Amino acid sequence: MSAANSEGTKIFGHDPEAKRKVVNRLRRARGQLSAVIDAVENEAHCRDVVQQLAAVSKALDRAGFLVISSSLKECLENPDAEGAPQPDELERLFLSLA
């Protein structure tokens, strides 16, 4: 699967390091979500479930912010690129995570 938006522009442009970081954060979140499911199935204390949920949420937020910051960097470096995100679109995306 390609990392592209609806217009076909690559999310990470020429930044494979940013892509690697996002994928690592998402994998971490997937593991943490599995731990939440296990905790609920095993009737863990609510404190433990909430702590795991907070960890999942934080990992997802960080991945989302990294995606947006990578897009912003790409937008600044190549503002005239076809399908490049516009600043107002990036602001909306940022606020959707805030």
Number of C-alpha atoms within 10 A of each C-alpha: 3 8 11 12 12 7 10 12 17 16 21 23 18 11 12 10 10 18 19 12 15 21 13 14 21 19 14 16 22 15 12 19 17 14 17 22 14 13 17 14 9 9 11 12 10 11 9 15 18 13 12 20 18 14 17 22 15 14 20 20 17 16 21 19 16 18 20 20 16 19 22 21 15 20 19 14 10 12 15 11 11 10 14 21 21 14 14 9 10 16 12 11 15 15 9 9 12 8
